[in-house]
Amino acid sequence: AGLAVILDVVYNHAGPTGNFLKYFSEDYFTDRYENEWGEAINFDGPNSAPVREFFLSNARYWISEFHLDGLRLDATQALFDASENHILTELVEAVRQAATPRSTIVIGENEPQDCKLMHPAEEGGYGLDGLWNDDFHHTAMVALTGHNEAYYADYLGNPQEFISGAKRGYLYQGQYYRWQKKRRGTPTRGIKPKAFINYLQNHDQIANSGRGWRVQRITDPAVYRAITALFLLSPHTPMLFQGQEFAASAPFTFFADHQGELGEKVKQGRREFLHQFPSLASEAMQAQLPDPTDPQVFASCKLDLSERARHHGTYALHQDLLHLRRAHAAFNSQESGAVDGAVLGDRALVLRFFAPDSKDRLLLINLGMDTMLGPVPEPLLASAPGTTWQVLWSSEDPRYGGIGTVPVENESGWLLIGKSAVVFGEVPE
């Protein structure tokens, strides 16, 4: 079918039930590291060699026996290993060898944003192909909702953050991060844009919203279309969550099949976790939080695939943006330095995508109200000699539920259409 399948694996902890490894050996786990999800795996302590082989064999198993095309590694920051050859390096090597002669993709989740994971093994890195990019999600959510509480507190959702993210991947590369009261991230120099996995929704983030509502339910539809354009056309690798492409109405809440005392602890733990959000900490809001052990809560999260036809505007939006990404060299090169940007206003920006075929593209985004921009002393807005800019695509196309697009550039300057994203290409004057 032309599709690669990547399996999400959890090698950093075992669940609270069904974990029988200790019946075989106490050496599978260690108390020498703190792991927020339970006991840490023993990758570097006494008798750790068989433990390492257990997990490496499992990685090889998925690739060789099931012909999977790669793995996504959960919470790599909780894979503790002080060995000279880190377990991640060995794991990536095991996946590559098991797949020969096929190619594979190994990506990870890494909350501290340690870019060492993406550096080649021969340069002292771990050799992963990419990492999830929470920074893009967090700044986009602030722009979409206007809220920056809890772990969104260190983001403003402003044009400069979108520009810096488009050019450099992570926003935090060693600066002090107030929410965690420590520095976060490492420099992304030398890492190509394709290594950063961007997203507007994923299972963790939607479930952490309390009610599990999809993003389109808690934002302005026009702003959502505009940021979807930024998300799908940026040089990084975009990741869609199930049903996002047709604006699925089903929530995605936190759910767990635990009963009795453990079920009660899960419910209490979930309420305590969400207390970090002041908006979810009130007694009234806590009473509205779904019961994670209720089978009906799980059932409510199932997709209604008939919505692909009923929500045809959102479906067409994603189809057209992915076609732009695939058909235009400026949007699919994913090379370093292929995009630059400038702030045009409090809520407006321009990104210029430099194409190897010299057919540059502009993405103009205005998340605020209609604004006339003039004069325009910004070089990124200049078309090549003998050409002018022509609208190729707009998030306000009536097909998507928009209000239509008016001419943008004239002798007076540029009209920044409110709550919109517009793609331009150069045509002869």
Secondary structure, DSSP 8 states (H G I E B T S, - for coil): -----EEEE--S---SSS--HHHH-GGGEESSS--TTSSEE-SSSTT-HHHHHHHHHHHHHHHHHH---EEEES-GGG----SSS-HHHHHHHHHHHHHTTS--EEEE--TT--GGGGS-GGGTS---SEEE-HHHHHHHHHHHHS---GGGTT----HHHHHHHHHHS-S-SS-EETTTTEE-----TT--GGGEEE-S--HHHHHTTSS---GGGGS-HHHHHHHHHHHHHSSSEE---TTGGGT--S---------HHHHHHHHHHHHHHHTTSHHHHSHHHHTTS--TT-HHHHHHTS--TTHHHHTHHHHHHHHHHHHHHHH-HHHH---TT-EEEEEEETTEEEEEE--TTS--EEEEEE-SS-EEE-S---GGG---TTEEEEEEEETT-GGGT-------EETTEEEE-TTEEEEEEEEE-
